[in-house]
Amino acid sequence: MTNVIHILVLTVFSVFCLISSLKSYAQPVEFEQIISTKDVKIVGSLTVPKNMKEDALVIMLSGSGPQDRDETLDGFKVFKELSDQLSKFGIASFRFDDRGVGQSTGNFTTSTLQDHVTDVEAIMSYFKTLKSHRFDRFIILGHSQ
């Protein structure tokens, strides 16, 4: 009987700790950003946690083929979910629509690898000078290509 009481108390305590930790998690804030380059407009979402713990910005790069900012695959928003998880650890992120997808302008099918590099350089330059959410350090997160 004593073991059952110990297990019950431990279970209640664990549930209380879990609920407390979830309540203390503050939802991140998302800001739509429009970044103009010489050729295109890159549109994406900046996700900023309420309690930033990292001074670097994670920039998410999609894989091969045209992708929206969330890298939606069969209805699952890969980058949106990843962005939300990063924010739980106090890390800001930026995800964006590829050229010609969603709200970004341009043509993905005629773009080159150098065009994609130029887009990422423009994104970094933009956030180095943005007054409201300035970043000097970047983490590039991507796959494929």
VMD Tcl script that draws the C-alpha trace (Angstrom):
set ca {
  {0.00 0.00 0.00}
  {2.87 2.36 0.81}
  {4.35 1.80 -2.67}
  {1.03 2.68 -4.29}
  {0.85 5.93 -2.31}
  {4.44 6.79 -3.28}
  {3.70 6.15 -6.95}
  {0.49 8.19 -6.75}
  {2.28 11.13 -5.09}
  {5.12 10.95 -7.64}
  {2.63 10.86 -10.52}
  {0.69 13.86 -9.22}
  {3.94 15.76 -8.65}
  {5.15 14.94 -12.19}
  {1.89 16.10 -13.75}
  {2.03 19.32 -11.70}
  {5.60 19.98 -12.88}
  {4.62 19.35 -16.50}
  {1.63 21.70 -16.30}
  {3.74 24.37 -14.59}
  {6.40 24.20 -17.29}
  {3.78 24.47 -20.04}
  {2.17 27.49 -18.40}
  {5.51 29.26 -18.14}
  {6.09 28.87 -21.89}
  {5.22 32.16 -23.53}
  {4.03 31.91 -27.11}
  {6.50 33.43 -29.58}
  {5.64 36.44 -31.71}
  {5.72 36.24 -35.50}
  {6.48 39.17 -37.77}
  {6.09 39.09 -41.53}
  {9.18 40.49 -43.24}
  {9.55 41.69 -46.83}
  {13.14 41.81 -48.02}
  {13.77 43.52 -51.35}
  {16.80 42.58 -53.41}
  {17.84 43.89 -56.79}
  {15.71 41.25 -58.55}
  {13.04 39.92 -56.18}
  {11.09 40.38 -52.98}
  {11.65 37.68 -50.38}
  {8.76 37.32 -47.96}
  {8.99 35.31 -44.79}
  {8.19 34.94 -41.11}
  {10.46 36.02 -38.28}
  {9.61 34.08 -35.12}
  {10.86 35.72 -31.94}
  {10.52 34.02 -28.55}
  {9.36 36.19 -25.68}
  {12.46 35.27 -23.65}
  {15.39 35.21 -26.07}
  {18.29 33.09 -24.85}
  {20.39 33.09 -28.01}
  {21.61 36.14 -29.92}
  {21.86 34.31 -33.26}
  {19.09 33.97 -35.83}
  {18.38 30.58 -37.41}
  {17.67 31.01 -41.14}
  {15.83 28.02 -42.59}
  {16.61 27.02 -46.18}
  {14.33 24.66 -48.04}
  {15.50 21.67 -50.02}
  {15.22 21.02 -53.74}
  {12.16 22.31 -55.51}
  {9.95 25.29 -54.79}
  {8.74 25.40 -51.19}
  {6.63 27.73 -49.09}
  {8.09 29.21 -45.91}
  {6.72 26.37 -43.77}
  {8.09 23.69 -46.12}
  {4.64 22.13 -46.11}
  {4.77 18.42 -46.99}
  {1.49 16.48 -47.13}
  {-0.10 19.10 -44.88}
  {2.67 18.98 -42.26}
  {4.44 22.33 -41.81}
  {8.00 21.17 -41.16}
  {9.65 24.59 -40.77}
  {6.73 26.09 -38.83}
  {6.93 23.24 -36.31}
  {10.71 23.55 -36.11}
  {10.40 27.30 -35.60}
  {7.94 26.78 -32.74}
  {10.25 24.24 -31.10}
  {13.30 26.53 -31.41}
  {11.35 29.35 -29.78}
  {10.68 27.13 -26.75}
  {14.45 27.18 -26.21}
  {14.69 30.96 -26.67}
  {15.99 30.83 -30.25}
  {14.66 33.16 -32.98}
  {14.22 31.92 -36.55}
  {13.38 33.14 -40.03}
  {11.72 31.03 -42.71}
  {10.78 32.33 -46.14}
  {8.92 31.51 -49.33}
  {11.22 30.45 -52.17}
  {11.32 32.63 -55.28}
  {7.98 32.54 -57.07}
  {6.26 30.70 -54.21}
  {3.72 32.15 -51.80}
  {4.33 35.86 -51.44}
  {7.92 35.94 -52.76}
  {8.40 37.20 -56.30}
  {10.63 35.79 -59.01}
  {10.74 32.48 -60.82}
  {12.04 29.42 -58.99}
  {12.45 27.29 -62.11}
  {14.83 29.76 -63.78}
  {16.76 30.62 -60.60}
  {20.31 29.42 -60.12}
  {22.23 28.29 -57.06}
  {23.94 31.69 -57.09}
  {20.51 33.36 -56.98}
  {19.71 31.37 -53.83}
  {23.04 32.36 -52.28}
  {22.30 36.01 -53.09}
  {18.89 35.68 -51.44}
  {20.44 34.36 -48.20}
  {23.07 37.11 -48.25}
  {20.27 39.68 -48.63}
  {18.41 38.13 -45.69}
  {21.50 38.33 -43.47}
  {22.20 41.94 -44.51}
  {18.59 42.85 -43.78}
  {18.68 41.45 -40.24}
  {22.04 43.08 -39.53}
  {20.41 46.47 -40.05}
  {16.83 45.92 -38.86}
  {16.29 48.19 -35.86}
  {13.45 46.26 -34.19}
  {15.10 42.82 -34.34}
  {18.79 43.10 -35.16}
  {21.05 40.05 -35.46}
  {24.77 39.83 -36.14}
  {25.14 36.06 -35.89}
  {23.36 33.51 -38.04}
  {22.82 29.78 -38.06}
  {21.98 28.39 -41.48}
  {19.69 25.38 -41.25}
  {18.85 23.51 -44.41}
  {19.07 20.28 -46.33}
  {19.49 19.01 -49.86}
  {20.95 21.20 -52.61}
}
mol new
graphics top color blue
foreach p $ca { graphics top sphere $p radius 0.5 }
foreach p [lrange $ca 0 end-1] q [lrange $ca 1 end] { graphics top cylinder $p $q radius 0.2 }
display resetview
